[in-house]
């Protein structure tokens, strides 16, 4: 059996991005295809409720072990 876990990556031949207006009342979506001869690599960060309009990307990446590197020059 194949399982799906946060941090898993896969290939996709198309991608639909969904965004909401700042007030959350309008939803916009756009479909994308990679350049000819290419595929997208998609990383699963987690899951949210169907009604979610925002996602804490940095927190999700932190849970997977990725942390913002501070520039200490």
Phi and psi in radians as a Rosetta constraint file:
Dihedral C 1 N 2 CA 2 C 2 CIRCULARHARMONIC -1.651 0.35
Dihedral N 2 CA 2 C 2 N 3 CIRCULARHARMONIC 2.317 0.35
Dihedral C 2 N 3 CA 3 C 3 CIRCULARHARMONIC -1.979 0.35
Dihedral N 3 CA 3 C 3 N 4 CIRCULARHARMONIC 2.728 0.35
Dihedral C 3 N 4 CA 4 C 4 CIRCULARHARMONIC -2.072 0.35
Dihedral N 4 CA 4 C 4 N 5 CIRCULARHARMONIC 2.227 0.35
Dihedral C 4 N 5 CA 5 C 5 CIRCULARHARMONIC -2.289 0.35
Dihedral N 5 CA 5 C 5 N 6 CIRCULARHARMONIC 2.680 0.35
Dihedral C 5 N 6 CA 6 C 6 CIRCULARHARMONIC -0.952 0.35
Dihedral N 6 CA 6 C 6 N 7 CIRCULARHARMONIC 2.379 0.35
Dihedral C 6 N 7 CA 7 C 7 CIRCULARHARMONIC 1.670 0.35
Dihedral N 7 CA 7 C 7 N 8 CIRCULARHARMONIC -0.199 0.35
Dihedral C 7 N 8 CA 8 C 8 CIRCULARHARMONIC -1.254 0.35
Dihedral N 8 CA 8 C 8 N 9 CIRCULARHARMONIC 2.577 0.35
Dihedral C 8 N 9 CA 9 C 9 CIRCULARHARMONIC -2.146 0.35
Dihedral N 9 CA 9 C 9 N 10 CIRCULARHARMONIC 2.686 0.35
Dihedral C 9 N 10 CA 10 C 10 CIRCULARHARMONIC -2.626 0.35
Dihedral N 10 CA 10 C 10 N 11 CIRCULARHARMONIC 2.995 0.35
Dihedral C 10 N 11 CA 11 C 11 CIRCULARHARMONIC -1.692 0.35
Dihedral N 11 CA 11 C 11 N 12 CIRCULARHARMONIC 2.602 0.35
Dihedral C 11 N 12 CA 12 C 12 CIRCULARHARMONIC -2.463 0.35
Dihedral N 12 CA 12 C 12 N 13 CIRCULARHARMONIC 2.395 0.35
Dihedral C 12 N 13 CA 13 C 13 CIRCULARHARMONIC -1.564 0.35
Dihedral N 13 CA 13 C 13 N 14 CIRCULARHARMONIC -0.168 0.35
Dihedral C 13 N 14 CA 14 C 14 CIRCULARHARMONIC -2.684 0.35
Dihedral N 14 CA 14 C 14 N 15 CIRCULARHARMONIC 2.885 0.35
Dihedral C 14 N 15 CA 15 C 15 CIRCULARHARMONIC -2.618 0.35
Dihedral N 15 CA 15 C 15 N 16 CIRCULARHARMONIC 2.343 0.35
Dihedral C 15 N 16 CA 16 C 16 CIRCULARHARMONIC -1.969 0.35
Dihedral N 16 CA 16 C 16 N 17 CIRCULARHARMONIC 2.131 0.35
Dihedral C 16 N 17 CA 17 C 17 CIRCULARHARMONIC -1.744 0.35
Dihedral N 17 CA 17 C 17 N 18 CIRCULARHARMONIC 2.306 0.35
Dihedral C 17 N 18 CA 18 C 18 CIRCULARHARMONIC -2.028 0.35
Dihedral N 18 CA 18 C 18 N 19 CIRCULARHARMONIC 2.243 0.35
Dihedral C 18 N 19 CA 19 C 19 CIRCULARHARMONIC -2.292 0.35
Dihedral N 19 CA 19 C 19 N 20 CIRCULARHARMONIC 2.709 0.35
Dihedral C 19 N 20 CA 20 C 20 CIRCULARHARMONIC -2.082 0.35
Dihedral N 20 CA 20 C 20 N 21 CIRCULARHARMONIC 2.653 0.35
Dihedral C 20 N 21 CA 21 C 21 CIRCULARHARMONIC -1.149 0.35
Dihedral N 21 CA 21 C 21 N 22 CIRCULARHARMONIC 2.866 0.35
Dihedral C 21 N 22 CA 22 C 22 CIRCULARHARMONIC -1.024 0.35
Dihedral N 22 CA 22 C 22 N 23 CIRCULARHARMONIC -0.585 0.35
Dihedral C 22 N 23 CA 23 C 23 CIRCULARHARMONIC -1.466 0.35
Dihedral N 23 CA 23 C 23 N 24 CIRCULARHARMONIC -0.077 0.35
Dihedral C 23 N 24 CA 24 C 24 CIRCULARHARMONIC 1.344 0.35
Dihedral N 24 CA 24 C 24 N 25 CIRCULARHARMONIC 0.124 0.35
Dihedral C 24 N 25 CA 25 C 25 CIRCULARHARMONIC -1.590 0.35
Dihedral N 25 CA 25 C 25 N 26 CIRCULARHARMONIC -0.327 0.35
Dihedral C 25 N 26 CA 26 C 26 CIRCULARHARMONIC -2.103 0.35
Dihedral N 26 CA 26 C 26 N 27 CIRCULARHARMONIC 2.442 0.35
Dihedral C 26 N 27 CA 27 C 27 CIRCULARHARMONIC -2.058 0.35
Dihedral N 27 CA 27 C 27 N 28 CIRCULARHARMONIC 2.334 0.35
Dihedral C 27 N 28 CA 28 C 28 CIRCULARHARMONIC -2.181 0.35
Dihedral N 28 CA 28 C 28 N 29 CIRCULARHARMONIC 2.532 0.35
Dihedral C 28 N 29 CA 29 C 29 CIRCULARHARMONIC -2.432 0.35
Dihedral N 29 CA 29 C 29 N 30 CIRCULARHARMONIC 2.637 0.35
Dihedral C 29 N 30 CA 30 C 30 CIRCULARHARMONIC -2.504 0.35
Dihedral N 30 CA 30 C 30 N 31 CIRCULARHARMONIC 2.423 0.35
Dihedral C 30 N 31 CA 31 C 31 CIRCULARHARMONIC -1.681 0.35
Dihedral N 31 CA 31 C 31 N 32 CIRCULARHARMONIC 2.500 0.35
Dihedral C 31 N 32 CA 32 C 32 CIRCULARHARMONIC -2.279 0.35
Dihedral N 32 CA 32 C 32 N 33 CIRCULARHARMONIC 2.601 0.35
Dihedral C 32 N 33 CA 33 C 33 CIRCULARHARMONIC -2.232 0.35
Dihedral N 33 CA 33 C 33 N 34 CIRCULARHARMONIC 2.497 0.35
Dihedral C 33 N 34 CA 34 C 34 CIRCULARHARMONIC -1.235 0.35
Dihedral N 34 CA 34 C 34 N 35 CIRCULARHARMONIC 2.941 0.35
Dihedral C 34 N 35 CA 35 C 35 CIRCULARHARMONIC -0.998 0.35
Dihedral N 35 CA 35 C 35 N 36 CIRCULARHARMONIC 2.698 0.35
Dihedral C 35 N 36 CA 36 C 36 CIRCULARHARMONIC -0.950 0.35
Dihedral N 36 CA 36 C 36 N 37 CIRCULARHARMONIC 2.306 0.35
Dihedral C 36 N 37 CA 37 C 37 CIRCULARHARMONIC 1.429 0.35
Dihedral N 37 CA 37 C 37 N 38 CIRCULARHARMONIC 0.102 0.35
Dihedral C 37 N 38 CA 38 C 38 CIRCULARHARMONIC -2.094 0.35
Dihedral N 38 CA 38 C 38 N 39 CIRCULARHARMONIC 2.892 0.35
Dihedral C 38 N 39 CA 39 C 39 CIRCULARHARMONIC -2.285 0.35
Dihedral N 39 CA 39 C 39 N 40 CIRCULARHARMONIC 2.685 0.35
Dihedral C 39 N 40 CA 40 C 40 CIRCULARHARMONIC -1.381 0.35
Dihedral N 40 CA 40 C 40 N 41 CIRCULARHARMONIC 2.613 0.35
Dihedral C 40 N 41 CA 41 C 41 CIRCULARHARMONIC -1.889 0.35
Dihedral N 41 CA 41 C 41 N 42 CIRCULARHARMONIC 2.146 0.35
Dihedral C 41 N 42 CA 42 C 42 CIRCULARHARMONIC -1.991 0.35
Dihedral N 42 CA 42 C 42 N 43 CIRCULARHARMONIC 2.274 0.35
Dihedral C 42 N 43 CA 43 C 43 CIRCULARHARMONIC -1.877 0.35
Dihedral N 43 CA 43 C 43 N 44 CIRCULARHARMONIC 2.183 0.35
Dihedral C 43 N 44 CA 44 C 44 CIRCULARHARMONIC -1.383 0.35
Dihedral N 44 CA 44 C 44 N 45 CIRCULARHARMONIC 2.113 0.35
Dihedral C 44 N 45 CA 45 C 45 CIRCULARHARMONIC -1.741 0.35
Dihedral N 45 CA 45 C 45 N 46 CIRCULARHARMONIC -0.340 0.35
Dihedral C 45 N 46 CA 46 C 46 CIRCULARHARMONIC 2.690 0.35
Dihedral N 46 CA 46 C 46 N 47 CIRCULARHARMONIC -2.834 0.35
Dihedral C 46 N 47 CA 47 C 47 CIRCULARHARMONIC -2.391 0.35
Dihedral N 47 CA 47 C 47 N 48 CIRCULARHARMONIC 2.731 0.35
Dihedral C 47 N 48 CA 48 C 48 CIRCULARHARMONIC -2.351 0.35
Dihedral N 48 CA 48 C 48 N 49 CIRCULARHARMONIC 2.893 0.35
Dihedral C 48 N 49 CA 49 C 49 CIRCULARHARMONIC -1.103 0.35
Dihedral N 49 CA 49 C 49 N 50 CIRCULARHARMONIC 2.691 0.35
Dihedral C 49 N 50 CA 50 C 50 CIRCULARHARMONIC -1.022 0.35
Dihedral N 50 CA 50 C 50 N 51 CIRCULARHARMONIC -0.489 0.35
Dihedral C 50 N 51 CA 51 C 51 CIRCULARHARMONIC -1.559 0.35
Dihedral N 51 CA 51 C 51 N 52 CIRCULARHARMONIC -0.001 0.35
Dihedral C 51 N 52 CA 52 C 52 CIRCULARHARMONIC -1.126 0.35
Dihedral N 52 CA 52 C 52 N 53 CIRCULARHARMONIC 2.439 0.35
Dihedral C 52 N 53 CA 53 C 53 CIRCULARHARMONIC -2.124 0.35
Dihedral N 53 CA 53 C 53 N 54 CIRCULARHARMONIC 0.031 0.35
Dihedral C 53 N 54 CA 54 C 54 CIRCULARHARMONIC -2.545 0.35
Dihedral N 54 CA 54 C 54 N 55 CIRCULARHARMONIC 2.769 0.35
Dihedral C 54 N 55 CA 55 C 55 CIRCULARHARMONIC -2.606 0.35
Dihedral N 55 CA 55 C 55 N 56 CIRCULARHARMONIC 2.338 0.35
Dihedral C 55 N 56 CA 56 C 56 CIRCULARHARMONIC -1.484 0.35
Dihedral N 56 CA 56 C 56 N 57 CIRCULARHARMONIC 1.546 0.35
Dihedral C 56 N 57 CA 57 C 57 CIRCULARHARMONIC -1.064 0.35
Dihedral N 57 CA 57 C 57 N 58 CIRCULARHARMONIC -0.766 0.35
Dihedral C 57 N 58 CA 58 C 58 CIRCULARHARMONIC -1.101 0.35
Dihedral N 58 CA 58 C 58 N 59 CIRCULARHARMONIC -0.715 0.35
Dihedral C 58 N 59 CA 59 C 59 CIRCULARHARMONIC -1.115 0.35
Dihedral N 59 CA 59 C 59 N 60 CIRCULARHARMONIC -0.700 0.35
Dihedral C 59 N 60 CA 60 C 60 CIRCULARHARMONIC -1.116 0.35
Dihedral N 60 CA 60 C 60 N 61 CIRCULARHARMONIC -0.758 0.35
Dihedral C 60 N 61 CA 61 C 61 CIRCULARHARMONIC -1.142 0.35
Dihedral N 61 CA 61 C 61 N 62 CIRCULARHARMONIC -0.666 0.35
Dihedral C 61 N 62 CA 62 C 62 CIRCULARHARMONIC -1.065 0.35
Dihedral N 62 CA 62 C 62 N 63 CIRCULARHARMONIC -0.714 0.35
Dihedral C 62 N 63 CA 63 C 63 CIRCULARHARMONIC -1.075 0.35
Dihedral N 63 CA 63 C 63 N 64 CIRCULARHARMONIC -0.496 0.35
Dihedral C 63 N 64 CA 64 C 64 CIRCULARHARMONIC -1.535 0.35
Dihedral N 64 CA 64 C 64 N 65 CIRCULARHARMONIC 0.006 0.35
Dihedral C 64 N 65 CA 65 C 65 CIRCULARHARMONIC 1.702 0.35
Dihedral N 65 CA 65 C 65 N 66 CIRCULARHARMONIC 0.120 0.35
Dihedral C 65 N 66 CA 66 C 66 CIRCULARHARMONIC -1.692 0.35
Dihedral N 66 CA 66 C 66 N 67 CIRCULARHARMONIC 2.254 0.35
Dihedral C 66 N 67 CA 67 C 67 CIRCULARHARMONIC -2.275 0.35
Dihedral N 67 CA 67 C 67 N 68 CIRCULARHARMONIC 2.539 0.35
Dihedral C 67 N 68 CA 68 C 68 CIRCULARHARMONIC -1.082 0.35
Dihedral N 68 CA 68 C 68 N 69 CIRCULARHARMONIC 2.265 0.35
Dihedral C 68 N 69 CA 69 C 69 CIRCULARHARMONIC -1.604 0.35
Dihedral N 69 CA 69 C 69 N 70 CIRCULARHARMONIC 2.119 0.35
Dihedral C 69 N 70 CA 70 C 70 CIRCULARHARMONIC -1.386 0.35
Dihedral N 70 CA 70 C 70 N 71 CIRCULARHARMONIC 2.456 0.35
Dihedral C 70 N 71 CA 71 C 71 CIRCULARHARMONIC -1.485 0.35
Dihedral N 71 CA 71 C 71 N 72 CIRCULARHARMONIC 1.953 0.35
Dihedral C 71 N 72 CA 72 C 72 CIRCULARHARMONIC -1.880 0.35
Dihedral N 72 CA 72 C 72 N 73 CIRCULARHARMONIC 0.865 0.35
